[in-house]
Each structure stands twice: as structure tokens, then as C-alpha cells.
Amino acid sequence: MTPVGTDLADRVLGGWLGRIAGNMLGKPVEQGDHWTRDRIDRYLRQAEALPLTDYLPEPLSERDGLELRPEWRQCVRGHIHGSCRDDDVDYAILGLDLLETYGFGFSTEQVGDLWLLRLPYLQTFTAERAAYRNLANGLKPPLTATYDNPYQEWIGALIRADVYGWTCPGVPRHAASLARRDAVLSHTGNGVYGAMWAAALIAAAFTAPTARSALDTALTVIPASSRLARTVRRVLSLHETGLSWEDTLATLSEETAGLGWIHTIPNAAVLTAGLLYGDDDFTRTITLTVRGGLDTDSNGATAGSVAGVLCGAEAIPPQWKAPLEDTVRSAVFGFDGARISELAERTVRLAEAAG
């Protein structure tokens, strides 16, 4: 088991490093309708990379390379020099800028204002792109989330939630309320609950002794009758019976069939399973989560954030940290090439200012 960290600054840095490393790990196979659990593991077996303890190996053939995301050349072991640009990291940076600009009393309208100012339209996807288009056409929240937006319960709001957890250490309900204010710009229903749950999960990880404890706490901030809460509880109960990770995910895959690989519900199941079966070990947590398939880079990023907060940066194994070279690429104006350590320091200042 990875030891539990104690120092706030080390844990916040662990969250940033974990998010970026988990994102990079999952990026090459981020295409859930193609890169299924079985296909990912077959790729890893062919490369003799199971059990997975490092970034993905480079493809053995040109054909394998063509099936990976085109960014794979900057995301596989031996070829990583700083992080790739990705929306899973852009939104963490944008959230940091939001809190520095407007404080913890920010409004949903101000979230939209900052998107228009800092975020290029073509670096948004699904619900975020729909909301961005609505903002540009003069709509205000909550119409930005509901007008011509078929992606309202997809995973986008969940991936924007980390900074609210990092800046509310040990205060999951406050983290969830901040995440909700952000999420309603583009999402409704389980899409919003996913953001609240993720923010609370990360905030709880600062004081929880285990990932299971953080998961239990995070469930308290969303409606118990919501499909998200019922799905998370289902994973918890299957884990408690001693069912294997593979069989748990197979069961949940059947029960969430038809929702699509970017929907919040099936991805929350994969993420919850990764945290539980990861046994509070950083490497095992992020690798199991990515091997679970679906939105691999988003799930790997959130799992890495939770696991990184639980153990702290110092305890994250060096194969995950060193290739990042303390550098992040970002489409957010003014932040490309920023130091990960500086982003973490700014996050800690916000957390300390909030008390």
C-alpha cells in the first residue's frame, strides 16, 4: 500500500501530479467504443506489460499505432517530456484561474465569462462546446446547459471538479457546492451530481484513511436516489462480496449498457472500481482504472487525483512523476508551459486563504 500523506502542500501537489499522470496514462486508448477492457489488456499482453506499472508501452506495429489516439507519441513510456495538452488538465487550470480571479463567491455566469476569455472554442467538446456556443449566442445559465445540448449527463462537468476538492481539503460539502455552481453552466441531473461527487471525493481524500472511506463520504453530497448514487453503491456492494475486479466491471457494464462511453454513470462505475480494487496503492489504482476502459484519460485523471491526494506527491512512484518534468501544456491562454509545482503552490494559497 502507498503510505498516506500528511502535509497539505504535498497532498495538493500529489493531486496535480496524479491528475496529469493518470490523464497521460489513459490518453493513447481514449476511445471507449474501440478500446474496450479486453482490447486494452490484449495490447498490454502483446507488449509484455502486464501487470501494468508504468505508462503505456509504445505500439509493437504500425497498425497498433494507427489504432491509438494520435497523441500517443507524447504519452507512451520513454517518449514523455512534460504533459500533453488535454481538456482534463485544462479545466483544472481554468478552475484555478476562476478562483484566483473571482474568489470562492464566483457565479455561474463568471465561469462562462472566463471560458470565453481564456478557453479556445475548438478545445471544448460535447456539453462544454454546446454551452460555449450558447454563451457566444448570448444565452445565460441555466439555458446554456439545456438549449440544443444532448450531452447534459456526460462526464464533462466531473472532469472540471478537482480544483474545488483541492481548495476545500476535508470539507467535501463545500467542495460539492462549488462544483455544482460550475457544472450547471453545461450540465443537468447526473452530469451535475458527477461533478459534486468528484469534488467531494477529492476533498474527503485529504482526511480519509482510505479510498473506501472517501467514497462513502462523497456519496453523502448527492441525492441517494440518483442513478449515480445507486451505481456507486452497487460497485461498493459487489466489492464487499469479494467479486473480482473483472467480474464487477462486467456486471456494471451490463447494468449501464446503452448509456455510451462518455456518460457519467458507467465512467463513475469504472472509477469507483479502480479506487476500491486499487487497494490504496497509487500505481495499482490508476492502472486498473485505465484498464477499465471507457473514457480512459478522464477516469485515469480523476483516479490519479484522488490517489495522489491520499498519498501525497512524495509517495507517488518516480516513473509517474519524472517524465512530466514539472511542466504542463495547456490551451488555456496564459498557462501553456506552466510549472506543475507552481500551479500546486497557487492552489495551496487558495486553500489556506479559504481556511
C-alpha positions as CSV (number, residue, x, y, z in Angstrom):
1,M,0.0,0.0,0.0
2,T,1.1,3.5,-0.7
3,P,1.6,5.4,2.6
4,V,-0.9,8.1,3.4
5,G,0.5,11.7,3.1
6,T,0.1,14.3,5.8
7,D,1.4,17.7,4.6
8,L,-1.2,19.9,2.8
9,A,1.2,21.2,0.2
10,D,2.5,17.7,-0.6
11,R,-1.1,16.3,-0.9
12,V,-2.2,19.2,-3.3
13,L,0.9,18.6,-5.4
14,G,0.1,14.9,-5.3
15,G,-3.4,15.7,-6.6
16,W,-2.0,17.7,-9.5
17,L,0.7,15.2,-10.4
18,G,-1.8,12.3,-10.1
19,R,-4.3,14.0,-12.3
20,I,-1.8,14.7,-15.0
21,A,-0.1,11.3,-14.8
22,G,-3.4,9.4,-14.9
23,N,-4.6,11.5,-17.8
24,M,-1.3,10.7,-19.7
25,L,-1.7,7.0,-18.9
26,G,-5.1,6.8,-20.4
27,K,-4.7,9.2,-23.3
28,P,-3.5,6.8,-26.0
29,V,-6.5,4.5,-25.6
30,E,-9.2,7.2,-25.1
31,Q,-11.8,5.8,-27.5
32,G,-14.1,3.7,-25.4
33,D,-16.2,2.2,-28.2
34,H,-13.0,0.8,-29.7
35,W,-10.5,0.4,-26.8
36,T,-12.6,-2.0,-24.6
37,R,-11.2,-3.6,-21.5
38,D,-10.3,-6.8,-23.4
39,R,-8.6,-4.9,-26.2
40,I,-6.5,-2.8,-23.8
41,D,-5.4,-5.9,-21.9
42,R,-4.6,-7.7,-25.2
43,Y,-2.4,-4.7,-26.3
44,L,-0.6,-4.9,-22.9
45,R,-0.1,-8.7,-23.0
46,Q,1.4,-8.5,-26.5
47,A,3.8,-5.9,-25.2
48,E,4.5,-8.0,-22.1
49,A,3.3,-5.0,-20.0
50,L,1.0,-6.8,-17.6
51,P,0.9,-6.1,-14.7
52,L,0.9,-2.5,-15.8
53,T,3.3,-0.5,-13.6
54,D,4.3,2.4,-15.9
55,Y,2.9,4.5,-18.8
56,L,1.6,2.5,-21.8
57,P,4.3,0.9,-23.9
58,E,4.7,2.1,-27.5
59,P,2.9,0.1,-30.1
60,L,4.7,-3.0,-31.5
61,S,3.4,-2.4,-35.0
62,E,2.3,0.4,-37.3
63,R,-1.2,-1.0,-37.3
64,D,-1.4,-0.8,-33.5
65,G,-0.1,2.8,-33.7
66,L,-2.9,3.7,-36.1
67,E,-5.5,2.5,-33.6
68,L,-4.2,4.6,-30.8
69,R,-5.0,8.3,-30.3
70,P,-2.6,10.4,-32.5
71,E,-1.2,11.9,-29.3
72,W,0.3,8.6,-28.3
73,R,3.8,9.6,-29.4
74,Q,4.0,12.1,-26.5
75,C,2.2,9.8,-24.0
76,V,4.0,6.4,-24.0
77,R,6.9,5.4,-21.8
78,G,10.2,6.6,-23.0
79,H,8.8,9.5,-25.0
80,I,7.2,11.7,-22.4
81,H,8.7,15.2,-21.9
82,G,6.2,17.2,-19.9
83,S,2.4,16.6,-20.1
84,C,0.4,16.6,-23.3
85,R,-2.3,19.2,-23.7
86,D,-5.7,17.8,-22.7
87,D,-9.1,19.2,-21.6
88,D,-8.9,17.1,-18.4
89,V,-6.0,19.3,-17.3
90,D,-7.1,22.5,-19.0
91,Y,-10.2,22.6,-16.8
92,A,-8.2,22.1,-13.6
93,I,-6.1,25.1,-14.7
94,L,-9.2,27.1,-15.6
95,G,-10.8,26.3,-12.2
96,L,-7.6,27.6,-10.5
97,D,-7.8,30.8,-12.6
98,L,-11.5,31.2,-11.8
99,L,-10.9,31.1,-8.0
100,E,-8.0,33.4,-8.2
101,T,-9.9,35.9,-10.4
102,Y,-13.4,35.8,-8.7
103,G,-12.8,34.1,-5.4
104,F,-15.0,31.4,-3.8
105,G,-18.1,33.5,-4.3
106,F,-17.9,33.2,-8.1
107,S,-21.1,32.9,-10.1
108,T,-22.0,30.5,-12.9
109,E,-22.1,33.5,-15.2
110,Q,-18.5,34.3,-14.3
111,V,-17.5,30.7,-15.1
112,G,-18.9,31.3,-18.6
113,D,-17.2,34.7,-18.9
114,L,-13.8,33.1,-18.1
115,W,-14.4,30.3,-20.7
116,L,-15.0,33.0,-23.4
117,L,-11.9,34.8,-22.3
118,R,-9.4,32.0,-21.7
119,L,-10.6,28.8,-23.5
120,P,-10.4,28.3,-27.3
121,Y,-13.8,27.1,-28.6
122,L,-12.2,24.2,-30.6
123,Q,-10.6,22.8,-27.4
124,T,-14.1,22.2,-25.9
125,F,-16.2,19.1,-26.6
126,T,-19.7,17.7,-26.2
127,A,-21.6,19.5,-23.4
128,E,-18.9,22.2,-23.0
129,R,-19.0,23.0,-26.7
130,A,-22.8,23.2,-26.6
131,A,-22.6,25.6,-23.6
132,Y,-19.8,27.6,-25.1
133,R,-21.9,28.1,-28.3
134,N,-24.9,29.1,-26.3
135,L,-22.8,31.6,-24.3
136,A,-21.4,33.1,-27.6
137,N,-25.0,33.4,-28.8
138,G,-26.0,35.4,-25.8
139,L,-27.8,32.8,-23.7
140,K,-27.4,32.8,-19.9
141,P,-27.2,29.9,-17.4
142,P,-29.1,27.6,-16.9
143,L,-30.3,27.9,-20.5
144,T,-26.6,27.4,-21.6
145,A,-26.9,23.8,-20.3
146,T,-30.3,22.9,-21.7
147,Y,-30.6,24.5,-25.1
148,D,-29.6,22.2,-28.0
149,N,-27.4,20.1,-25.7
150,P,-27.8,16.3,-25.8
151,Y,-24.8,15.8,-23.6
152,Q,-26.1,17.1,-20.3
153,E,-25.3,14.0,-18.3
154,W,-22.0,13.2,-19.9
155,I,-18.6,13.3,-18.0
156,G,-17.5,16.9,-18.8
157,A,-18.6,18.5,-15.5
158,L,-17.0,15.8,-13.5
159,I,-13.6,16.4,-15.0
160,R,-13.8,20.1,-14.1
161,A,-14.3,19.4,-10.3
162,D,-10.8,18.7,-9.0
163,V,-9.8,22.2,-8.1
164,Y,-12.8,22.6,-5.8
165,G,-11.7,19.5,-3.9
166,W,-8.1,20.6,-3.7
167,T,-9.1,24.0,-2.3
168,C,-11.6,22.6,0.2
169,P,-9.4,20.0,2.0
170,G,-11.5,18.0,4.4
171,V,-14.7,20.0,3.6
172,P,-16.4,17.9,1.0
173,R,-19.8,19.5,1.2
174,H,-18.3,22.9,0.4
175,A,-16.3,21.5,-2.4
176,A,-19.5,19.9,-3.9
177,S,-21.4,23.3,-3.7
178,L,-18.6,25.0,-5.7
179,A,-18.5,22.2,-8.2
180,R,-22.3,22.4,-8.6
181,R,-22.1,26.2,-9.4
182,D,-19.6,25.4,-12.1
183,A,-21.4,22.4,-13.5
184,V,-24.8,23.9,-14.1
185,L,-23.3,26.0,-16.9
186,S,-23.3,23.0,-19.1
187,H,-24.9,20.0,-17.4
188,T,-28.0,18.8,-15.6
189,G,-29.0,15.8,-13.5
190,N,-26.4,13.1,-13.1
191,G,-24.0,15.3,-15.0
192,V,-24.1,17.8,-12.2
193,Y,-24.1,15.1,-9.5
194,G,-21.0,13.7,-11.0
195,A,-19.1,17.0,-10.5
196,M,-20.4,17.3,-6.9
197,W,-19.4,13.7,-6.2
198,A,-15.9,14.1,-7.7
199,A,-15.2,17.3,-5.8
200,A,-16.4,15.8,-2.5
201,L,-14.4,12.7,-3.2
202,I,-11.2,14.6,-3.6
203,A,-11.9,16.9,-0.6
204,A,-12.6,13.9,1.5
205,A,-9.3,12.2,0.5
206,F,-7.4,14.8,2.5
207,T,-8.7,13.5,5.8
208,A,-10.0,10.0,4.9
209,P,-7.8,7.0,5.9
210,T,-8.7,5.0,2.7
211,A,-10.2,5.5,-0.7
212,R,-13.2,3.5,0.5
213,S,-13.8,6.0,3.3
214,A,-13.6,8.9,0.9
215,L,-16.1,7.2,-1.4
216,D,-18.5,6.7,1.5
217,T,-18.2,10.4,2.3
218,A,-18.7,11.5,-1.3
219,L,-22.0,9.7,-1.5
220,T,-23.4,11.9,1.2
221,V,-23.4,15.1,-1.1
222,I,-25.6,13.7,-3.9
223,P,-29.2,12.5,-3.8
224,A,-29.3,8.9,-2.6
225,S,-32.0,8.1,-5.1
226,S,-30.0,9.4,-8.1
227,R,-28.7,6.9,-10.6
228,L,-25.1,8.0,-9.9
229,A,-25.5,7.2,-6.1
230,R,-27.2,3.9,-6.9
231,T,-24.4,2.9,-9.3
232,V,-21.6,3.8,-6.9
233,R,-23.3,1.9,-4.1
234,R,-23.7,-1.1,-6.5
235,V,-19.9,-1.1,-7.0
236,L,-19.3,-0.9,-3.3
237,S,-21.6,-3.8,-2.6
238,L,-20.0,-6.0,-5.3
239,H,-16.6,-5.3,-4.0
240,E,-17.7,-6.2,-0.5
241,T,-18.9,-9.7,-1.7
242,G,-15.3,-10.5,-2.8
243,L,-16.2,-10.4,-6.5
244,S,-13.2,-9.9,-8.8
245,W,-12.4,-6.5,-10.4
246,E,-13.1,-8.1,-13.8
247,D,-16.5,-9.6,-12.8
248,T,-17.5,-6.4,-11.1
249,L,-16.9,-4.3,-14.2
250,A,-18.6,-6.9,-16.4
251,T,-21.7,-6.7,-14.2
252,L,-21.7,-2.9,-14.2
253,S,-21.2,-2.9,-18.0
254,E,-24.4,-4.9,-18.4
255,E,-26.3,-2.8,-16.0
256,T,-25.3,0.5,-17.6
257,A,-25.5,-0.7,-21.2
258,G,-26.8,1.8,-23.7
259,L,-25.6,5.0,-22.0
260,G,-22.5,5.4,-24.1
261,W,-18.8,5.5,-23.2
262,I,-18.7,9.2,-22.2
263,H,-21.7,9.2,-20.0
264,T,-21.1,10.0,-16.3
265,I,-22.7,6.8,-14.9
266,P,-20.6,4.0,-16.5
267,N,-17.5,6.0,-16.0
268,A,-18.2,6.6,-12.4
269,A,-18.5,2.8,-12.1
270,V,-15.1,2.2,-13.6
271,L,-13.6,5.0,-11.5
272,T,-15.1,3.6,-8.3
273,A,-13.9,0.1,-9.1
274,G,-10.4,1.4,-9.7
275,L,-10.3,3.2,-6.4
276,L,-11.6,0.2,-4.5
277,Y,-9.6,-2.6,-6.1
278,G,-6.6,-0.4,-6.2
279,D,-6.2,-1.1,-2.5
280,D,-4.9,2.4,-1.7
281,D,-1.8,1.8,-3.9
282,F,-1.2,4.7,-6.4
283,T,0.1,2.7,-9.3
284,R,-2.5,-0.1,-9.0
285,T,-5.3,2.5,-8.7
286,I,-4.6,4.4,-11.8
287,T,-3.6,1.4,-13.9
288,L,-6.7,-0.6,-13.0
289,T,-8.9,2.5,-13.7
290,V,-7.4,3.0,-17.2
291,R,-7.6,-0.7,-17.9
292,G,-11.3,-0.4,-17.1
293,G,-11.8,1.3,-20.5
294,L,-14.5,3.9,-21.5
295,D,-13.2,7.5,-21.0
296,T,-9.8,6.3,-20.0
297,D,-7.9,9.6,-19.8
298,S,-10.7,11.3,-17.8
299,N,-11.1,8.3,-15.4
300,G,-7.3,7.9,-15.0
301,A,-7.0,11.6,-14.3
302,T,-9.7,11.6,-11.5
303,A,-8.4,8.4,-10.0
304,G,-4.9,9.8,-10.0
305,S,-6.1,13.0,-8.3
306,V,-7.8,11.1,-5.5
307,A,-4.9,8.6,-5.1
308,G,-2.3,11.5,-5.3
309,V,-4.1,13.4,-2.5
310,L,-4.4,10.3,-0.4
311,C,-0.6,9.5,-0.5
312,G,0.9,12.9,-1.3
313,A,3.4,13.8,-4.1
314,E,6.4,12.4,-2.2
315,A,5.0,8.9,-2.2
316,I,4.0,8.8,-5.9
317,P,6.5,6.4,-7.6
318,P,9.1,8.2,-9.7
319,Q,8.2,6.6,-13.0
320,W,4.9,8.6,-13.0
321,K,6.5,12.0,-11.9
322,A,9.9,12.2,-13.5
323,P,8.7,12.2,-17.2
324,L,6.4,15.1,-16.5
325,E,9.4,17.3,-16.0
326,D,7.3,19.6,-13.8
327,T,5.8,21.1,-17.0
328,V,2.2,21.2,-18.2
329,R,0.9,22.0,-21.7
330,S,-2.4,23.8,-21.8
331,A,-4.8,25.5,-24.2
332,V,-5.8,27.9,-21.5
333,F,-4.5,31.3,-22.5
334,G,-1.5,32.4,-20.4
335,F,-0.8,29.0,-18.9
336,D,0.9,26.9,-21.5
337,G,4.3,25.7,-20.2
338,A,3.4,26.4,-16.6
339,R,5.2,24.6,-13.8
340,I,3.1,21.9,-12.1
341,S,4.7,22.8,-8.8
342,E,3.7,26.5,-9.2
343,L,0.1,25.5,-10.0
344,A,0.1,23.4,-6.8
345,E,1.6,26.3,-4.8
346,R,-1.2,28.7,-6.0
347,T,-3.8,26.1,-5.2
348,V,-2.4,25.8,-1.6
349,R,-2.6,29.5,-1.2
350,L,-6.3,29.5,-2.2
351,A,-7.0,26.6,0.3
352,E,-5.2,28.4,3.1
353,A,-7.0,31.7,2.3
354,A,-10.3,29.8,2.5
355,G,-9.4,28.4,5.9
